[in-house]
């Protein structure tokens, strides 16, 4: 267990508190021989007499330095892993988190490397019982806990794979974009990534509006009825003494009947009146609306953020002018004086052909007129179209907005681009990914710990080699094969018979390992200079 030691003056000792204990001192004068005590605590004291003194071992510096082989390896592992960790952080600083295969996480790799540094650094110093070694061990255990402080993640937008000029095939027209859907939604553009932003997009669209108007009743005793009339002339007749009756009427109205719908500046698809009257014995309720549908230009600001579609729309532009046919186009209604804020391209032209407008009016106009009546619990309606409008008569502005949106979707999906050089809105999709940000100031903590640990190891090795001793590294075997000074045994007394008796009697005694002239190692109490001198004097008097 013990390595050969060089010749030395009598009473060399190995201090177990190396950082605080200086070079060993001589304990006896030259020529004085320490006689072993009977039953002094060594396991080989079976008889009173002891054999001849053992010779002191020869000096072997190579063996002394080989005593620290494990610490050399741990120090090498600690330095290599720390350098590798620094290289990894230097390469990945301000870079995206690497995508490792086999479901490995980057955080797991970093924690594993920090664990190697912590374990290796602890192995360098935690085998020593000195106070500074214990302090280093405590600080080293904080490395793994503070590893998350050395770097952090920040989200950054990253361009999605694929080229900007690659357009996916458009989805086929679906029912949720049409007038039969319960809740008509705007058409959403395709976005392959999680986040997309498009430039301002102008498009032909359909706008709609329903305005509330007053209803005037006119009652006649001669006819025993009341006539309920709107400003445009649309009316309903209700008998005086009729039972509870509800009537609803929709009719086409000539454009311009409502001053808010100026026929000269808008291209109308349809204008119609909606009149509702409900009469019973107690009260009479009425409501009237003038509604219109016309072509307009809408500009959309569209974004896709984290897979969620967002849309803002500028105020629509309504001003049109009739353009007779010429060599460039047929008869059409063209939008004029379109402001730049709408995002239209230079020299672009937005128009509706007269033929398309007549065809659309021919489709819508027959659908509009109709009536609905409810009396004696019996419901009669002229068409399903009228029933649908009746079901929405309490909130006609919302209904007309859904209706105009469905027509706008149709225009956007099937509108014709007559430009010979069509312009596509190309772009790139971006998605958010995590970027590594290294806190280099925090990296000073493990660096300083490694330097202090290695310095402490080198200092201990050099001091042990200088004193010609092998440092006791928390091994329990010296307690079995070394003797204990009689003064310590005397203080124990009955300490073995009571709980914590040894701690109370000799727990505070500081000891060191000293080699006697006969080659035996003895645990000696560390004494002051005065007590050491008095002990030497008493030893001289006993020998005389």
C-alpha positions in Angstrom: 0.0 0.0 0.0 2.8 2.4 0.8 5.4 3.4 -1.7 9.1 3.3 -0.9 10.4 6.6 0.6 13.8 8.2 0.4 16.2 8.2 3.5 15.3 11.0 5.8 16.0 12.2 9.3 14.0 10.4 12.0 10.3 11.2 12.5 9.1 12.1 9.0 5.3 12.5 9.0 2.6 12.6 6.4 0.1 15.4 7.3 -3.5 14.7 6.3 -4.1 18.4 6.1 -1.5 19.1 3.5 -2.5 22.6 2.4 -2.4 24.0 5.9 0.5 22.0 7.3 4.0 22.9 6.5 7.1 20.7 6.1 7.4 17.9 8.7 9.6 18.6 11.7 11.9 16.3 13.6 10.2 15.0 16.6 13.2 13.7 18.6 16.9 14.5 18.9 19.5 12.6 17.0 20.4 9.3 18.6 17.2 9.0 20.5 15.2 5.8 19.8 11.4 5.6 20.4 10.5 2.4 22.2 7.2 0.9 21.0 4.5 0.9 23.7 2.7 -2.3 24.7 -0.9 -2.6 23.3 -0.7 0.8 21.6 -3.5 0.1 19.2 -1.8 -1.7 16.3 -3.4 -4.8 15.1 -0.1 -6.8 15.4 0.3 -6.2 19.2 -0.6 -9.7 20.2 2.5 -10.1 22.5 4.4 -7.7 24.6 7.6 -8.0 22.7 7.9 -6.7 19.1 10.3 -7.7 16.4 13.3 -5.8 15.2 12.7 -2.4 13.7 11.8 -2.4 10.0 14.3 -0.6 7.7 13.3 2.6 6.1 12.5 2.2 2.4 14.7 3.6 -0.3 13.9 6.7 -2.3 11.7 6.2 -5.4 10.6 9.5 -7.0 8.9 7.7 -9.9 6.7 5.7 -7.5 5.7 8.9 -5.8 4.5 10.5 -9.0 2.8 7.3 -10.1 0.6 7.6 -7.0 -1.4 10.2 -8.9 -2.1 8.2 -12.1 -5.9 8.3 -11.7 -5.9 12.1 -11.1 -3.7 12.6 -14.2 -6.4 10.8 -16.3 -9.3 12.7 -14.7 -7.5 16.0 -15.3 -6.9 15.0 -19.0 -10.6 14.1 -19.4 -11.7 17.3 -17.7 -9.5 19.5 -20.0 -10.4 17.6 -23.2 -14.2 17.7 -22.6 -14.0 21.4 -21.5 -12.1 22.3 -24.8 -14.6 20.3 -26.8 -17.5 22.1 -25.1 -15.9 25.4 -25.9 -15.5 24.4 -29.5 -19.1 23.3 -29.7 -20.4 26.6 -28.3 -18.1 28.6 -30.6 -19.3 26.8 -33.7 -23.0 27.0 -32.7 -23.1 30.5 -31.3 -25.8 32.5 -33.1 -26.7 29.3 -35.1 -29.8 27.3 -35.3 -30.2 24.4 -32.9 -28.8 21.3 -34.7 -31.3 18.6 -35.6 -29.6 15.4 -34.3 -30.6 12.0 -35.5 -32.1 9.1 -33.5 -34.2 11.5 -31.5 -31.2 13.0 -29.7 -31.7 16.4 -28.1 -29.1 19.1 -28.1 -29.7 19.8 -24.4 -29.0 16.2 -23.5 -25.6 16.3 -25.2 -24.6 19.5 -23.4 -25.7 18.2 -20.0 -23.8 15.0 -20.6 -20.6 16.9 -21.4 -21.1 19.1 -18.3 -21.5 15.9 -16.3 -18.2 14.6 -17.6 -16.5 17.8 -16.6 -18.1 17.8 -13.2 -17.3 14.2 -12.4 -13.7 14.5 -13.7 -13.1 17.7 -11.8 -14.6 16.2 -8.6 -12.3 13.2 -9.0 -9.3 15.5 -9.0 -10.0 17.0 -5.6 -12.7 15.2 -3.7 -10.3 12.4 -2.6 -8.5 14.9 -0.4 -9.7 15.9 3.1 -8.4 19.4 3.0 -10.8 22.3 3.3 -10.0 23.9 -0.1 -10.7 20.5 -1.7 -14.1 20.3 -0.1 -14.9 23.9 -1.3 -14.0 23.0 -4.8 -16.2 19.9 -4.7 -19.2 22.0 -3.6 -18.6 24.6 -6.4 -18.1 21.8 -8.9 -21.5 20.3 -8.1 -23.0 23.7 -9.2 -21.7 23.2 -12.7 -24.5 20.9 -13.9 -27.2 22.9 -12.2 -26.0 26.1 -13.9 -25.4 24.6 -17.3 -28.6 26.2 -18.6 -27.2 29.6 -17.9 -24.4 29.2 -20.4 -26.7 29.4 -23.4 -30.3 30.2 -24.2 -32.7 29.9 -27.2 -34.2 32.8 -29.2 -36.7 32.3 -32.0 -35.7 33.6 -35.4 -37.5 33.4 -38.8 -36.0 30.9 -41.2 -36.8 30.6 -44.8 -38.8 27.5 -45.5 -37.4 25.0 -48.0 -38.5 25.4 -51.6 -38.3 28.1 -54.3 -40.5 31.1 -54.5 -41.7 30.5 -58.0 -43.0 27.0 -57.2 -46.8 27.4 -56.8 -48.9 24.5 -55.5 -52.0 23.7 -57.6 -55.0 25.6 -56.3 -57.6 23.8 -54.4 -60.8 23.1 -56.2 -63.8 25.4 -55.5 -65.5 24.3 -52.3 -68.9 24.7 -51.0 -67.8 26.8 -48.0 -66.9 29.6 -50.5 -70.4 29.6 -52.0 -73.8 31.2 -51.2 -75.1 27.8 -49.8 -72.7 27.7 -46.9 -73.8 28.6 -43.4 -70.8 30.9 -42.8 -69.1 32.2 -45.9 -65.3 32.8 -45.4 -62.7 34.6 -47.5 -60.4 32.6 -49.7 -57.1 31.8 -48.0 -53.9 31.6 -50.0 -51.6 28.6 -49.9 -48.7 28.8 -47.4 -46.3 25.8 -47.1 -44.5 27.3 -44.1 -45.9 28.4 -40.8 -45.4 32.1 -41.5 -46.1 33.9 -44.7 -46.6 37.6 -45.7 -47.9 38.8 -49.0 -47.8 42.2 -50.6 -51.0 44.3 -50.9 -53.3 42.4 -53.3 -56.1 44.3 -55.2 -58.8 42.3 -56.8 -62.2 42.7 -58.4 -64.9 42.1 -55.9 -68.6 42.4 -55.1 -69.8 44.8 -52.4 -73.2 44.8 -50.7 -75.2 47.0 -48.3 -78.6 47.1 -46.7 -79.9 50.3 -45.3 -82.9 50.8 -43.0 -85.7 53.0 -44.3 -88.9 54.1 -42.8 -92.3 52.4 -43.4 -95.4 54.6 -43.6 -98.8 53.1 -42.8 -102.0 54.3 -44.6 -105.3 53.0 -43.1 -108.7 53.3 -44.7 -112.1 52.7 -43.0 -113.7 52.1 -46.4 -111.4 49.3 -47.3 -111.0 48.1 -43.7 -107.2 47.7 -44.3 -103.9 49.4 -43.9 -101.3 49.9 -46.6 -97.6 49.9 -45.4 -95.4 51.7 -47.9 -91.6 52.3 -48.3 -90.1 55.4 -49.8 -89.4 53.6 -53.1 -93.1 52.6 -53.4 -92.9 48.9 -52.2 -96.0 48.2 -50.1 -97.9 45.5 -48.2 -101.7 45.5 -47.4 -103.0 44.2 -44.1 -106.7 43.9 -43.1 -107.9 45.7 -39.9 -109.5 42.8 -38.2 -107.3 40.0 -39.6 -106.0 37.5 -37.0 -102.3 37.4 -36.2 -100.6 37.8 -39.6 -97.0 38.1 -40.7 -96.1 39.1 -44.2 -92.8 39.6 -45.9 -92.1 40.9 -49.4 -88.9 41.4 -51.6 -89.1 43.2 -54.9 -86.7 44.7 -57.4 -86.2 48.4 -57.1 -84.8 50.8 -59.7 -81.3 52.0 -59.1 -81.2 55.6 -57.7 -84.3 55.2 -55.6 -82.0 55.5 -52.6 -79.7 58.6 -52.8 -76.9 56.6 -51.1 -76.8 54.3 -54.1 -75.6 56.6 -56.9 -76.1 54.9 -60.2 -73.8 57.1 -62.1 -70.7 56.2 -60.2 -71.3 52.5 -59.4 -71.9 49.4 -61.5 -74.9 47.7 -59.8 -75.7 44.0 -60.0 -79.0 44.3 -58.3 -81.0 46.7 -56.0 -84.0 45.5 -54.1 -86.4 46.4 -51.3 -87.3 44.2 -48.3 -90.5 44.9 -46.4 -91.7 43.0 -43.3 -95.0 43.6 -41.4 -96.3 41.6 -38.4 -99.8 42.5 -37.1 -101.9 41.1 -34.2 -104.6 42.3 -31.9 -102.2 44.1 -29.6 -99.5 45.7 -31.9 -98.1 46.1 -35.3 -94.4 45.8 -36.2 -92.7 46.9 -39.4 -89.3 47.1 -40.9 -88.0 48.2 -44.3 -84.6 47.9 -46.0 -83.2 49.0 -49.3 -80.3 46.7 -50.4 -77.9 46.7 -53.3 -75.0 44.7 -54.8 -72.4 46.3 -57.0 -68.9 45.7 -58.3 -65.9 47.2 -56.5 -62.2 46.8 -56.0 -60.9 45.4 -52.7 -57.3 45.3 -51.5 -56.2 42.6 -49.0 -53.4 42.6 -46.6 -52.8 38.8 -45.9 -50.5 37.1 -43.4 -50.0 33.6 -42.1 -48.5 33.6 -38.5 -47.9 30.2 -36.8 -50.4 28.6 -39.2 -53.1 31.1 -38.4 -54.5 33.2 -41.2 -54.9 36.9 -40.7 -56.5 39.4 -43.1 -57.0 43.2 -43.2 -58.9 44.9 -46.0 -58.7 48.5 -47.2 -61.9 50.5 -47.9 -63.2 49.4 -51.3 -63.2 51.6 -54.4 -66.5 51.9 -56.2 -66.1 54.6 -58.9 -66.7 53.2 -62.4 -67.3 54.6 -65.9 -68.9 53.2 -69.0 -66.4 52.7 -71.8 -67.7 52.0 -75.3 -66.1 49.3 -77.4 -63.0 50.1 -79.4 -60.1 48.1 -80.9 -58.7 47.3 -77.4 -61.9 46.1 -75.6 -65.6 45.6 -75.9 -68.3 47.6 -74.1 -67.4 47.6 -70.4 -67.5 49.4 -67.1 -64.0 50.4 -66.0 -62.8 51.6 -62.6 -61.4 55.0 -62.8 -59.3 57.3 -60.5 -58.2 54.3 -58.4 -55.9 55.6 -55.7 -52.3 54.4 -55.3 -53.1 53.1 -51.8 -55.1 50.3 -53.3 -51.8 48.7 -54.5 -52.8 48.4 -58.2 -49.9 47.9 -60.7 -49.0 50.7 -63.1 -51.1 50.8 -66.3 -53.4 48.1 -64.9 -57.1 48.2 -65.8 -59.9 46.7 -63.8 -63.3 46.4 -65.6 -66.5 44.4 -66.0 -67.7 43.6 -69.5 -71.2 44.7 -70.4 -72.1 41.2 -71.5 -71.0 39.7 -68.2 -73.0 42.3 -66.3 -76.2 41.7 -68.3 -75.8 37.9 -67.8 -75.4 38.3 -64.1 -78.4 40.6 -63.8 -80.5 38.2 -65.8 -79.6 35.5 -63.3 -80.2 37.6 -60.2 -83.3 39.6 -61.1 -85.7 36.7 -61.3 -84.6 35.4 -58.0 -85.3 38.6 -56.1 -89.1 39.1 -56.2 -91.2 37.0 -53.8 -93.4 36.9 -50.8 -93.7 35.1 -47.5 -96.9 34.8 -45.3 -97.7 33.2 -42.0 -101.3 33.0 -40.8 -103.2 30.6 -38.6 -99.9 28.8 -38.1 -99.7 28.1 -41.9 -96.5 29.3 -43.7 -96.5 30.1 -47.4 -93.4 31.3 -49.3 -92.9 31.8 -53.0 -89.3 30.3 -53.2 -86.6 29.0 -51.2 -84.6 32.1 -52.0 -87.3 34.2 -50.3 -87.4 31.9 -47.3 -83.6 32.3 -46.9 -83.9 36.1 -47.0 -86.8 35.9 -44.5 -84.7 33.9 -42.1 -82.1 36.7 -42.2 -84.4 39.7 -42.1 -83.6 40.5 -38.5 -79.9 41.1 -39.5 -79.9 41.9 -43.2 -76.5 43.8 -43.1 -74.8 40.6 -42.0 -76.6 38.5 -44.6 -75.8 40.9 -47.5 -72.1 40.9 -46.4 -72.0 37.1 -46.6 -73.8 37.1 -49.9 -71.3 39.7 -51.4 -68.4 37.7 -50.0 -69.6 34.5 -51.8 -69.8 36.5 -55.1 -66.4 37.9 -54.5 -64.9 34.4 -54.0 -66.5 33.4 -57.3 -64.9 36.4 -59.1 -61.5 35.8 -57.5 -61.5 32.1 -58.4 -62.7 32.4 -62.0 -62.0 36.0 -62.9 -60.1 36.5 -66.2 -56.7 38.2 -66.4 -56.4 39.7 -69.8 -52.9 41.0 -69.4 -50.4 39.5 -71.8 -47.7 39.6 -69.1 -49.5 38.5 -65.9 -47.7 39.3 -62.7 -47.5 36.7 -60.0 -47.0 37.6 -56.4 -44.0 35.4 -55.7 -42.3 35.2 -52.3 -40.7 33.0 -49.7 -42.2 31.4 -46.7 -40.5 31.7 -43.3 -40.9 29.6 -40.1 -39.7 30.2 -36.6 -36.8 28.1 -35.3 -34.7 28.2 -32.2 -31.3 30.0 -32.3 -28.5 29.3 -29.8 -27.1 32.4 -28.0 -24.0 31.6 -25.8 -23.4 33.6 -22.6 -19.6 33.7 -22.7 -19.4 35.5 -19.4 -20.9 32.5 -17.7 -18.2 30.3 -19.3 -15.7 31.8 -17.0 -17.1 29.9 -14.1 -16.1 26.3 -15.3 -12.9 27.7 -16.7 -11.8 29.1 -13.4 -12.9 26.0 -11.6 -10.8 23.8 -13.9 -7.7 26.0 -13.5 -8.1 26.1 -9.7 -8.6 22.3 -9.5 -5.6 21.5 -11.6 -3.4 24.0 -9.7 -4.5 22.4 -6.4 -3.6 19.0 -7.8 -0.2 20.1 -9.0 0.5 21.9 -5.7 -0.3 18.7 -3.8 1.8 16.5 -6.0 4.8 18.7 -5.8 4.6 19.1 -2.0 4.2 15.4 -1.6 7.2 14.6 -3.8 9.3 17.3 -1.9 8.5 15.7 1.5 9.0 12.2 0.1 5.6 11.0 1.1 2.5 9.5 -0.5 -0.5 11.5 0.3 -3.3 9.7 2.1 -6.3 9.9 -0.2 -9.3 9.0 2.0 -8.3 5.3 2.2 -9.6 3.5 5.3 -6.8 0.9 5.4 -4.2 3.2 7.2 -6.5 3.0 10.2 -6.0 -0.8 10.3 -2.2 -0.9 9.6 -1.0 2.1 11.5 -0.6 2.5 15.3 -2.3 5.2 17.4 -0.4 7.4 19.8 -1.0 6.3 23.5 -2.0 9.8 24.5 -5.0 9.5 22.1 -5.9 6.1 23.4 -5.8 7.4 27.0 -8.3 10.2 26.1 -10.8 7.7 24.7 -11.5 6.1 28.0 -15.1 4.6 27.9 -15.8 6.4 24.6 -16.5 3.1 22.9 -19.3 2.3 25.4 -21.5 5.4 24.8 -23.1 6.8 21.7 -20.9 9.3 19.9 -18.3 8.7 22.6 -15.3 8.7 20.2 -16.5 12.0 18.5 -16.9 13.6 22.0 -13.5 12.4 23.3 -11.1 12.7 20.3 -13.3 14.0 17.5 -11.5 17.4 17.6 -8.0 16.1 17.9 -5.8 16.9 14.8 -3.5 14.1 13.9 -0.7 13.4 11.4 1.0 10.2 10.3 4.6 10.1 11.5 7.2 7.4 10.8 9.3 6.3 13.7 12.9 5.1 13.6 11.8 1.5 13.4 9.8 2.2 10.3 6.3 2.0 11.8 3.7 4.7 11.0 1.9 6.2 14.0 -1.0 8.6 14.2 0.4 11.4 16.4 -1.6 14.4 17.7 -0.5 17.7 16.2 1.0 19.8 19.0 2.2 23.3 19.3 5.9 24.2 19.5 5.8 24.6 23.3 4.2 21.3 23.9 6.5 19.6 21.4 9.6 21.0 23.3 8.3 19.8 26.7 7.5 16.4 25.2 11.1 16.1 23.9 12.6 17.1 27.3 10.5 14.5 29.2 11.6 11.9 26.6 15.3 12.7 27.3 14.9 12.4 31.1 13.2 9.0 30.7 16.0 7.7 28.5 18.6 8.8 31.1 
